Amino acid sequence: MNAQQPADHSADLAQDIEPTAAMTEKRATPHRPISRGRLVWRRLKTKPNFYIGGVIVVVIVAFALFGDLFNIYAQGQQDNFNFNSPPSAQHYFGTDAIGVDLYASMTSALRKSLLIGFLAAPTSTLIAAIMGSLAGYLGGVFEMFTNWLINLLLVLPVFYVLMIVSPAIADPSNLPAALQWLGFLPAWGLLVIAIGLFSWMIMAQIVKNQTKSLKEREYVKAARFMGVRTPTILRRHIIPNVASLLIIDGALGVAMAILAETSLSFFGLGIQAPDVSLGTLLQDGTGAAVSRPWLFVIPASFLVALLTGVALVGDALRDAIDPTSEVNRA
């Protein structure tokens, strides 16, 4: 019997050892690390709070911007045949004691409150970023001054301070002589500045502590050794590393600014007639909460929904940027 010749697997072995073109192409393709923005967005898409809050905010903003397209009455326009009228096909949200359409007032009030909130919050965050980063990076006398200013403003009750400056908000002619140049701003513009100036302290303290840690990093020391100017170092190396904190502060600050404006206007210290805001509508409807509930319930419902939506978005954004925050709250 002839012995069976062993099979020649050299060709298969060579094929197994020698990489194919597809394998070579796959190995040659460099792995691209995911950017921080894409990573945050990927986490954000898994947060139900983001979708719920986002839908609420988008619907309210859309109503404020385009709600007048579906109404025949302008803000402040009176209907002499419908006083204290409940919601109906003619007046969607009813009318007040002088026949003013509440639907038109709501769209105008939401626009004013949203404008103040979306301007005051970034103003406060910008001040916190500048003061905190400078204090942490420069240290010395400037840090001592910043600490003193922060502690002073934290001790003062902000709401009462805003009450004190409210006469200047209502009438710019009451401004001190050194600030008379701000008289060209409308009352709501002065309110934005006032809220922004008294809402930055806590975030500035956080940014200062983060900056003191970041300035000891090697790349910051290298930049200082190479003679890079301080503003450039802050812009390129410090602010980007605390940007996540600033984004969270700006998002959550919108709700706080809207609540501050509503509270001041409710007590007659913010937006003044003939302008309207959520605070002025709540003030007008408080006395009729039982007899004409739509005058109070509708503005209060919009306020609660708006604050809830902004808070949900801010909370989801915080968890997406800092995943440990959700663990710490558990």
C-alpha positions as CSV (number, residue, x, y, z in Angstrom):
1,M,0.0,0.0,0.0
2,N,1.2,3.4,-0.8
3,A,1.5,5.7,2.1
4,Q,-0.8,8.7,1.9
5,Q,1.1,11.9,1.2
6,P,0.5,14.6,3.8
7,A,-1.5,17.5,2.5
8,D,0.3,20.7,1.6
9,H,-1.1,23.5,3.7
10,S,1.7,25.9,2.9
11,A,-0.6,28.0,0.6
12,D,-3.3,28.2,3.3
13,L,-0.7,29.0,5.9
14,A,0.7,31.8,3.7
15,Q,-2.8,33.1,3.2
16,D,-3.4,33.1,6.9
17,I,-0.2,34.8,7.7
18,E,-0.1,37.3,4.9
19,P,-2.6,40.1,5.6
20,T,-5.2,40.8,3.0
21,A,-5.8,44.2,1.4
22,A,-8.9,44.7,3.5
23,M,-7.0,44.0,6.7
24,T,-4.2,46.3,5.7
25,E,-6.6,49.1,4.9
26,K,-8.3,48.6,8.2
27,R,-5.0,48.7,10.1
28,A,-3.9,51.7,8.2
29,T,-7.0,53.7,9.1
30,P,-6.1,55.7,12.2
31,H,-8.5,55.5,15.1
32,R,-10.1,59.0,15.6
33,P,-10.8,59.7,19.3
34,I,-14.3,61.0,19.9
35,S,-14.5,64.7,20.7
36,R,-15.8,66.0,24.0
37,G,-18.7,67.7,22.2
38,R,-19.8,64.4,20.6
39,L,-19.4,62.5,23.8
40,V,-21.6,65.0,25.7
41,W,-24.2,64.9,22.9
42,R,-24.2,61.1,23.0
43,R,-24.8,61.1,26.8
44,L,-27.4,63.9,26.4
45,K,-29.4,61.8,24.0
46,T,-29.9,59.1,26.6
47,K,-31.4,61.5,29.1
48,P,-35.3,61.6,29.2
49,N,-35.1,64.9,31.0
50,F,-33.5,66.5,28.0
51,Y,-36.3,65.6,25.7
52,I,-39.1,66.4,28.1
53,G,-37.6,69.7,29.1
54,G,-36.6,70.6,25.6
55,V,-40.1,70.0,24.3
56,I,-41.6,72.2,27.0
57,V,-39.2,75.0,26.4
58,V,-39.5,74.8,22.6
59,V,-43.3,74.9,22.8
60,I,-43.4,77.9,25.1
61,V,-40.8,79.8,23.0
62,A,-42.7,79.0,19.9
63,F,-45.9,80.2,21.5
64,A,-44.3,83.5,22.6
65,L,-42.8,84.1,19.2
66,F,-45.7,83.0,16.9
67,G,-48.7,82.9,19.1
68,D,-49.9,86.3,17.9
69,L,-50.4,84.9,14.4
70,F,-53.5,83.1,15.7
71,N,-55.1,86.0,17.5
72,I,-57.0,89.0,16.2
73,Y,-56.3,91.1,19.4
74,A,-53.1,93.0,20.0
75,Q,-51.5,93.4,23.4
76,G,-53.4,96.0,25.5
77,Q,-56.3,96.1,23.1
78,Q,-59.7,96.3,24.9
79,D,-62.9,94.5,24.0
80,N,-65.7,96.8,25.3
81,F,-68.2,94.0,25.0
82,N,-66.3,91.4,27.0
83,F,-65.3,92.3,30.5
84,N,-64.0,89.5,32.8
85,S,-64.9,87.0,30.1
86,P,-63.8,83.4,30.6
87,P,-61.8,81.5,27.9
88,S,-63.9,81.2,24.7
89,A,-63.5,80.8,21.0
90,Q,-63.2,84.6,20.7
91,H,-60.8,85.1,23.6
92,Y,-58.7,82.0,24.0
93,F,-57.5,82.8,27.5
94,G,-60.4,85.1,28.5
95,T,-60.2,88.8,29.3
96,D,-59.5,90.9,32.4
97,A,-61.6,93.5,34.2
98,I,-61.1,96.1,31.5
99,G,-61.6,93.7,28.5
100,V,-57.9,93.2,27.6
101,D,-57.3,89.9,25.9
102,L,-55.2,87.6,28.2
103,Y,-53.9,85.6,25.2
104,A,-52.3,88.6,23.7
105,S,-50.9,89.7,27.1
106,M,-49.5,86.2,27.6
107,T,-47.5,86.2,24.4
108,S,-46.1,89.6,25.1
109,A,-45.3,88.7,28.8
110,L,-43.5,85.5,27.8
111,R,-41.4,87.3,25.2
112,K,-40.3,89.9,27.9
113,S,-39.6,87.3,30.6
114,L,-37.7,85.0,28.2
115,L,-35.7,87.9,26.8
116,I,-34.7,88.9,30.3
117,G,-33.9,85.3,31.3
118,F,-31.8,84.5,28.3
119,L,-29.8,87.7,28.6
120,A,-29.3,87.9,32.3
121,A,-28.1,84.4,32.7
122,P,-25.2,84.7,30.2
123,T,-24.3,88.1,31.6
124,S,-24.0,86.5,35.1
125,T,-22.0,83.6,33.7
126,L,-19.6,85.9,31.7
127,I,-18.9,88.0,34.8
128,A,-18.2,84.8,36.8
129,A,-15.9,83.5,34.1
130,I,-13.9,86.8,34.0
131,M,-13.7,87.5,37.7
132,G,-13.1,83.8,38.7
133,S,-10.4,83.1,36.1
134,L,-8.5,86.3,36.8
135,A,-8.6,85.9,40.6
136,G,-7.4,82.3,40.3
137,Y,-4.7,83.0,37.8
138,L,-3.3,86.3,39.1
139,G,-3.7,85.6,42.8
140,G,-2.3,88.2,45.2
141,V,-4.2,91.4,45.7
142,F,-6.7,90.8,43.0
143,E,-7.7,87.5,44.5
144,M,-8.1,89.1,47.9
145,F,-10.3,91.8,46.4
146,T,-12.4,89.3,44.6
147,N,-12.8,87.2,47.7
148,W,-13.9,90.3,49.7
149,L,-16.3,91.3,47.0
150,I,-17.8,87.8,46.7
151,N,-18.2,87.5,50.5
152,L,-19.8,90.9,50.7
153,L,-22.3,90.2,47.9
154,L,-23.1,86.8,49.3
155,V,-23.9,88.3,52.7
156,L,-26.2,90.9,51.3
157,P,-29.7,89.6,50.5
158,V,-29.8,89.9,46.7
159,F,-33.6,90.4,46.5
160,Y,-33.5,93.3,48.9
161,V,-30.6,94.9,47.0
162,L,-32.7,94.6,43.8
163,M,-35.6,96.2,45.6
164,I,-33.3,99.1,46.5
165,V,-32.2,99.7,42.9
166,S,-35.7,99.1,41.6
167,P,-36.5,102.9,41.4
168,A,-33.7,103.3,39.0
169,I,-35.0,100.4,37.0
170,A,-38.5,101.9,36.8
171,D,-37.2,105.4,36.0
172,P,-33.7,105.7,34.5
173,S,-33.6,109.4,35.6
174,N,-33.1,108.1,39.2
175,L,-29.7,106.7,38.3
176,P,-26.7,108.2,39.9
177,A,-24.9,110.9,37.9
178,A,-22.0,108.5,37.1
179,L,-24.5,106.1,35.5
180,Q,-26.7,108.5,33.7
181,W,-25.3,107.2,30.4
182,L,-27.3,104.0,31.0
183,G,-30.5,106.0,30.6
184,F,-30.8,105.0,26.9
185,L,-31.6,101.4,28.0
186,P,-35.2,100.4,28.5
187,A,-36.4,99.3,31.9
188,W,-36.0,95.6,31.1
189,G,-32.4,96.2,30.0
190,L,-31.5,97.7,33.3
191,L,-33.2,94.8,35.0
192,V,-31.0,92.4,33.0
193,I,-27.9,94.2,34.2
194,A,-29.1,94.3,37.8
195,I,-29.9,90.5,37.9
196,G,-26.6,89.7,36.2
197,L,-24.5,91.8,38.6
198,F,-25.9,90.0,41.6
199,S,-25.9,86.4,40.4
200,W,-22.3,85.6,39.6
201,M,-20.6,85.1,42.9
202,I,-21.0,81.3,43.6
203,M,-19.9,80.3,40.1
204,A,-17.0,82.8,40.2
205,Q,-15.8,81.1,43.4
206,I,-15.9,77.7,41.7
207,V,-14.1,79.0,38.6
208,K,-11.4,80.6,40.8
209,N,-10.7,77.3,42.6
210,Q,-10.5,75.4,39.3
211,T,-8.2,78.0,37.8
212,K,-5.8,77.8,40.7
213,S,-5.5,74.1,40.0
214,L,-5.2,74.5,36.2
215,K,-2.4,77.1,36.4
216,E,-0.1,74.5,37.9
217,R,-0.5,72.2,34.8
218,E,2.6,71.8,32.6
219,Y,1.1,73.3,29.5
220,V,0.1,76.4,31.3
221,K,3.5,76.8,32.9
222,A,5.1,76.2,29.4
223,A,2.9,79.0,28.0
224,R,3.9,81.4,30.7
225,F,7.6,80.4,30.2
226,M,7.3,81.2,26.5
227,G,5.9,84.6,27.3
228,V,2.4,84.1,26.2
229,R,0.2,87.0,27.5
230,T,-2.2,86.4,30.3
231,P,-5.4,87.1,28.3
232,T,-4.3,84.6,25.7
233,I,-3.6,81.9,28.4
234,L,-6.9,82.4,29.9
235,R,-8.7,82.3,26.6
236,R,-6.8,79.2,25.3
237,H,-6.1,77.1,28.3
238,I,-8.2,78.2,31.3
239,I,-11.7,79.1,30.1
240,P,-12.0,76.0,27.8
241,N,-11.3,73.7,30.8
242,V,-14.0,75.3,32.9
243,A,-16.4,75.7,30.0
244,S,-18.5,72.8,31.1
245,L,-19.2,74.4,34.4
246,L,-20.0,77.7,32.7
247,I,-22.5,76.0,30.4
248,I,-24.3,74.4,33.2
249,D,-24.4,77.6,35.1
250,G,-25.8,79.5,32.1
251,A,-28.5,76.9,31.5
252,L,-29.7,76.8,35.1
253,G,-29.3,80.5,35.5
254,V,-32.0,81.1,32.9
255,A,-34.6,79.7,35.3
256,M,-33.2,81.7,38.2
257,A,-33.2,84.9,36.2
258,I,-36.8,84.4,35.0
259,L,-37.9,83.7,38.6
260,A,-36.1,86.8,39.9
261,E,-37.7,89.0,37.2
262,T,-41.1,87.5,38.0
263,S,-40.7,88.0,41.7
264,L,-39.6,91.6,41.3
265,S,-42.4,92.4,38.8
266,F,-45.0,90.7,41.1
267,F,-44.1,93.2,43.8
268,G,-44.1,96.1,41.4
269,L,-40.3,96.5,41.4
270,G,-39.5,95.2,38.0
271,I,-41.4,95.6,34.8
272,Q,-43.8,98.5,34.9
273,A,-47.0,99.2,33.1
274,P,-47.7,99.5,30.2
275,D,-45.2,96.7,29.7
276,V,-46.2,93.2,30.8
277,S,-44.3,90.2,32.1
278,L,-45.3,87.0,33.9
279,G,-44.8,88.8,37.2
280,T,-47.2,91.7,36.3
281,L,-49.8,89.2,35.0
282,L,-49.6,87.2,38.3
283,Q,-49.9,90.4,40.3
284,D,-53.0,91.4,38.4
285,G,-54.5,87.9,38.7
286,T,-53.8,87.3,42.4
287,G,-56.9,89.2,43.6
288,A,-59.1,87.4,41.1
289,A,-57.7,83.9,41.8
290,V,-61.1,82.7,43.2
291,S,-63.6,84.7,41.2
292,R,-61.8,84.7,37.9
293,P,-59.3,81.9,38.1
294,W,-58.1,82.0,34.5
295,L,-56.4,85.4,35.2
296,F,-54.1,83.7,37.7
297,V,-54.0,80.0,36.8
298,I,-53.0,80.5,33.2
299,P,-49.9,82.8,33.9
300,A,-49.0,80.6,36.8
301,S,-49.2,77.5,34.7
302,F,-46.9,79.0,32.0
303,L,-44.4,80.1,34.7
304,V,-44.3,76.6,36.3
305,A,-44.0,74.9,33.0
306,L,-41.2,77.2,31.8
307,L,-39.2,76.9,35.0
308,T,-39.7,73.1,35.0
309,G,-38.6,72.8,31.3
310,V,-35.5,74.9,31.8
311,A,-34.6,73.0,35.0
312,L,-35.0,69.6,33.3
313,V,-32.7,70.7,30.4
314,G,-30.1,72.1,32.7
315,D,-30.2,69.0,34.9
316,A,-29.7,66.7,31.9
317,L,-26.9,68.9,30.6
318,R,-25.2,68.7,34.0
319,D,-25.4,64.9,34.0
320,A,-24.1,64.7,30.4
321,I,-21.1,67.0,31.0
322,D,-20.3,65.6,34.5
323,P,-21.4,62.0,34.7
324,T,-20.3,61.9,38.4
325,S,-23.0,64.4,39.3
326,E,-25.8,61.9,38.9
327,V,-23.9,59.4,41.1
328,N,-23.3,62.0,43.8
329,R,-27.0,62.8,43.9
330,A,-28.0,59.1,44.3
